[in-house]
């Protein structure tokens, strides 16, 4: 069962009240949204957005839930399209849902042998397989260095380039084996191999789906859309994402447009991590529009 990350903290900082309207920019399996809908009854509504059309098809209909297929980088257009107004809070949960990781078959996890797709929006065409097999060596190094912050990026890419001359890299397990072969044996023995794999897979996903630029655009539009005294809450799972949110809140605070509610990022406690391991890397930041 899908466990929404930092649910209590999301509710605390969004502070949903009866009859208020909210936007969930990454509704996924609607874990946060279900809790919000209960608290904003009888007439409050949620606009739930997701770039993954398959995720939206899996959700049960609700008379106060408006579902929209789209990317939150077009947040203003989506809000106008659905005539959704008077917004008291906006949530960005930037992590993948359990279904996307475990069941989508798109190659988001190195723990299953799947095609290297990693596309969230079915309208996109460039897959992880295409990047790994055809992009120049230096471009791959930049991806893993910039978006994965991976110290062994160049070693891994060198192995990828040599391997793709012999066999096309088509599956997650093929890529996984390449990464493992590229890591110094002493490093692998220290149990860090899974962290390296996570960084490589995450870097590819970020680039394929243009996630960092989308976040910049989404935050700017969220600030325009949300009511005065409305809240913006963001859960990130990557240091680059968290840095964007931190800097955005700081900049808008200096401009007198936002009041930061979280001096430091809020993280999951040991209890939550014990039953929801994915929450270990989650960081929540919140601000209120002045």
C-alpha positions as CSV (number, residue, x, y, z in Angstrom):
1,X,0.0,0.0,0.0
2,X,1.2,3.5,-0.9
3,X,2.4,5.5,2.1
4,X,2.4,9.2,1.6
5,X,5.7,10.7,2.8
6,X,5.6,13.2,5.7
7,X,1.8,13.2,5.8
8,X,1.5,14.8,9.3
9,X,4.0,17.5,8.4
10,X,2.2,18.3,5.1
11,X,-1.1,18.7,7.0
12,X,0.6,20.8,9.6
13,X,2.1,23.3,7.2
14,X,-0.7,23.4,4.6
15,X,-3.2,23.8,7.5
16,X,-6.3,22.9,5.5
17,X,-9.6,24.3,6.8
18,X,-13.2,23.5,5.9
19,X,-14.3,24.7,2.5
20,X,-10.8,25.8,1.3
21,X,-9.3,24.8,-2.1
22,X,-5.9,23.2,-2.6
23,X,-3.7,22.1,-5.5
24,X,-1.7,18.9,-5.4
25,X,0.8,19.3,-8.3
26,X,2.0,15.7,-8.1
27,X,-1.1,13.7,-7.0
28,X,0.4,10.3,-7.7
29,X,-1.6,7.8,-5.6
30,X,-3.5,10.6,-3.8
31,X,-2.2,9.8,-0.3
32,X,-1.8,13.5,0.7
33,X,-4.9,14.5,-1.2
34,X,-7.2,12.1,0.5
35,X,-6.2,13.5,3.9
36,X,-6.7,17.1,2.6
37,X,-10.1,16.3,1.2
38,X,-11.3,15.1,4.6
39,X,-10.2,18.3,6.3
40,X,-11.7,20.7,3.8
41,X,-15.2,19.2,3.7
42,X,-18.0,19.8,3.0
43,X,-17.3,22.1,0.1
44,X,-13.5,22.4,-0.3
45,X,-12.0,21.0,-3.5
46,X,-8.6,19.7,-4.6
47,X,-7.1,20.1,-8.1
48,X,-4.9,17.0,-8.6
49,X,-2.3,17.2,-11.3
50,X,-0.1,14.5,-12.6
51,X,2.2,14.3,-15.7
52,X,1.7,10.5,-15.7
53,X,-1.7,9.7,-17.3
54,X,-1.5,6.1,-16.1
55,X,-1.3,7.3,-12.5
56,X,-4.5,9.4,-12.9
57,X,-6.4,6.4,-14.4
58,X,-5.7,4.4,-11.2
59,X,-7.4,7.0,-8.9
60,X,-10.9,6.6,-7.6
61,X,-13.3,9.4,-8.5
62,X,-14.3,11.9,-5.9
63,X,-16.9,14.6,-6.2
64,X,-14.6,17.3,-4.8
65,X,-11.5,16.1,-6.6
66,X,-10.7,17.6,-10.0
67,X,-8.1,15.5,-11.9
68,X,-5.8,17.1,-14.6
69,X,-3.3,15.4,-16.8
70,X,-0.4,17.8,-17.3
71,X,3.0,19.1,-16.1
72,X,3.1,21.6,-13.3
73,X,5.4,23.7,-15.3
74,X,2.1,24.8,-17.0
75,X,0.4,25.3,-13.7
76,X,-1.3,28.6,-14.6
77,X,-2.7,27.2,-17.8
78,X,-4.1,24.1,-16.0
79,X,-5.7,26.3,-13.3
80,X,-7.3,28.5,-16.0
81,X,-8.4,25.5,-18.0
82,X,-10.2,24.0,-15.0
83,X,-11.4,27.4,-13.7
84,X,-9.9,26.5,-10.3
85,X,-9.7,29.6,-8.1
86,X,-9.4,30.8,-4.5
87,X,-6.4,28.5,-3.7
88,X,-5.4,28.3,-0.1
89,X,-2.4,26.0,-0.5
90,X,-0.3,24.2,-3.1
91,X,1.7,21.0,-2.6
92,X,4.6,19.6,-4.6
93,X,5.6,16.1,-3.7
94,X,8.6,15.5,-6.1
95,X,9.1,11.8,-5.4
96,X,7.8,9.0,-7.6
97,X,4.8,7.0,-6.3
98,X,5.1,3.4,-5.2
99,X,3.2,2.3,-8.3
100,X,5.6,4.1,-10.7
101,X,8.6,2.4,-9.1
102,X,7.2,-1.0,-8.5
103,X,4.7,-1.6,-11.2
104,X,5.0,0.8,-14.1
105,X,7.6,-1.3,-15.9
106,X,9.4,1.9,-17.0
107,X,12.8,1.2,-15.5
108,X,12.7,3.6,-12.6
109,X,14.3,1.1,-10.2
110,X,17.5,-0.9,-10.4
111,X,15.9,-3.7,-8.3
112,X,13.8,-5.0,-11.2
113,X,14.8,-6.1,-14.7
114,X,12.9,-3.7,-17.0
115,X,13.3,-1.7,-20.2
116,X,15.2,1.6,-19.8
117,X,12.4,4.0,-20.4
118,X,12.1,6.4,-17.4
119,X,9.5,8.6,-19.2
120,X,6.8,10.1,-16.9
121,X,4.9,11.8,-19.7
122,X,3.9,9.4,-22.5
123,X,4.2,12.3,-25.0
124,X,8.0,12.4,-24.6
125,X,10.2,10.4,-26.9
126,X,13.8,10.4,-25.5
127,X,14.3,7.4,-23.3
128,X,17.0,6.3,-20.9
129,X,18.0,3.6,-23.5
130,X,18.5,6.3,-26.2
131,X,20.6,8.5,-23.9
132,X,22.9,5.6,-22.8
133,X,23.4,4.2,-26.2
134,X,23.7,7.3,-28.4
135,X,24.6,10.4,-26.4
136,X,28.3,11.6,-26.4
137,X,30.6,10.5,-23.6
138,X,31.0,14.0,-22.1
139,X,27.2,14.5,-22.1
140,X,26.8,11.3,-20.0
141,X,29.6,12.4,-17.6
142,X,27.8,15.8,-17.2
143,X,24.5,14.0,-16.4
144,X,26.0,11.8,-13.7
145,X,28.2,14.5,-12.3
146,X,25.7,17.4,-12.3
147,X,22.4,15.6,-11.6
148,X,23.7,12.6,-9.7
149,X,26.7,14.2,-8.0
150,X,28.4,10.9,-8.5
151,X,32.2,10.7,-7.8
152,X,32.7,7.7,-10.1
153,X,30.8,9.3,-13.1
154,X,33.7,9.2,-15.5
155,X,34.6,5.6,-14.7
156,X,31.0,4.5,-15.1
157,X,30.6,6.3,-18.4
158,X,33.8,4.9,-19.8
159,X,32.4,1.4,-19.1
160,X,29.1,2.4,-20.7
161,X,30.8,3.6,-23.9
162,X,32.9,0.4,-24.2
163,X,29.9,-1.8,-23.5
164,X,27.6,-0.1,-26.0
165,X,30.1,-0.8,-28.8
166,X,29.5,-4.5,-28.1
167,X,25.9,-4.7,-27.0
168,X,23.1,-2.1,-26.9
169,X,22.2,-1.2,-23.3
170,X,18.5,-2.0,-23.1
171,X,17.6,-3.0,-19.5
172,X,18.0,-1.8,-16.0
173,X,19.9,-5.0,-15.0
174,X,22.3,-4.4,-17.9
175,X,23.0,-0.9,-16.6
176,X,23.1,-2.1,-13.0
177,X,25.9,-4.6,-13.9
178,X,27.8,-1.9,-15.8
179,X,27.7,0.4,-12.8
180,X,28.8,-2.4,-10.4
181,X,31.7,-3.3,-12.6
182,X,32.8,0.4,-12.7
183,X,33.0,0.9,-8.9
184,X,36.2,0.1,-7.1
185,X,35.9,-3.2,-5.3
186,X,36.8,-1.7,-1.9
187,X,34.0,0.9,-2.3
188,X,31.5,-1.8,-3.3
189,X,32.5,-3.9,-0.2
190,X,31.5,-1.0,2.0
191,X,27.9,-1.5,1.0
192,X,27.7,1.8,-1.0
193,X,26.8,0.2,-4.3
194,X,23.1,0.8,-3.9
195,X,23.6,4.5,-3.3
196,X,25.7,4.8,-6.4
197,X,23.0,3.0,-8.4
198,X,20.3,5.2,-7.0
199,X,22.3,8.4,-8.0
200,X,22.8,7.1,-11.5
201,X,19.1,6.1,-12.0
202,X,17.9,9.3,-10.5
203,X,20.2,11.5,-12.6
204,X,18.8,9.9,-15.8
205,X,15.2,10.4,-14.7
206,X,15.8,14.0,-13.8
207,X,17.3,14.8,-17.2
208,X,14.8,12.8,-19.2
209,X,11.9,14.5,-17.5
210,X,13.5,18.0,-17.2
211,X,12.6,17.9,-13.5
212,X,14.7,20.8,-12.2
213,X,13.6,23.3,-14.8
214,X,10.0,22.2,-14.3
215,X,10.3,22.8,-10.6
216,X,11.6,26.4,-11.1
217,X,8.7,27.2,-13.4
218,X,6.1,25.5,-11.1
219,X,7.2,27.4,-8.0
220,X,7.0,30.8,-9.7
221,X,3.5,30.1,-10.9
222,X,2.4,28.7,-7.6
223,X,3.3,32.0,-5.9
224,X,1.2,33.8,-8.4
225,X,-1.8,31.5,-8.0
226,X,-2.0,31.0,-4.2
227,X,-4.1,33.4,-2.1
228,X,-2.5,35.9,0.3
229,X,-1.8,33.9,3.5
230,X,-1.8,30.8,1.4
231,X,0.8,28.1,1.8
232,X,3.3,26.4,-0.5
233,X,4.7,23.1,0.7
234,X,7.4,21.2,-1.2
235,X,8.8,17.7,-0.5
236,X,12.0,17.0,-2.4
237,X,14.2,13.9,-2.5
238,X,17.4,15.2,-4.1
239,X,19.8,17.8,-3.0
240,X,19.5,19.8,-6.2
241,X,15.7,20.0,-5.8
242,X,16.0,21.0,-2.2
243,X,18.5,23.7,-3.2
244,X,16.1,25.1,-5.8
245,X,13.3,25.3,-3.2
246,X,15.5,26.8,-0.5
247,X,16.8,29.5,-2.8
248,X,13.4,30.3,-4.2
249,X,11.9,30.7,-0.7
250,X,14.9,32.8,0.4
251,X,14.7,35.1,-2.7
252,X,11.0,35.7,-2.4
253,X,11.3,36.2,1.4
254,X,13.9,39.0,0.7
255,X,11.4,40.5,-1.8
256,X,8.7,40.5,0.9
257,X,6.5,38.0,-1.0
258,X,6.9,35.0,1.2
259,X,7.4,34.1,4.9
260,X,9.4,31.0,5.4
261,X,7.8,28.6,7.8
262,X,10.6,26.0,8.0
263,X,14.0,27.4,9.0
264,X,15.5,24.1,8.2
265,X,14.1,21.3,6.1
266,X,11.7,18.9,7.9
267,X,12.7,15.3,7.7
268,X,11.1,12.0,8.6
269,X,11.7,10.5,12.0
270,X,12.9,7.0,12.7
271,X,9.4,5.7,13.1
272,X,8.3,6.8,9.7
273,X,11.5,5.6,8.1
274,X,11.0,2.2,9.7
275,X,7.7,1.6,7.9
276,X,8.3,3.8,4.8
277,X,12.0,3.5,3.8
278,X,11.6,5.9,0.9
279,X,10.9,8.7,3.4
280,X,14.6,8.6,4.5
281,X,15.7,11.1,1.9
282,X,12.6,13.4,2.0
283,X,13.0,17.0,2.9
284,X,10.0,19.3,3.4
285,X,10.1,23.1,3.1
286,X,7.1,25.4,3.6
287,X,6.3,29.1,3.2
288,X,3.3,31.4,3.4
289,X,2.4,34.1,0.8
290,X,2.5,37.6,2.3
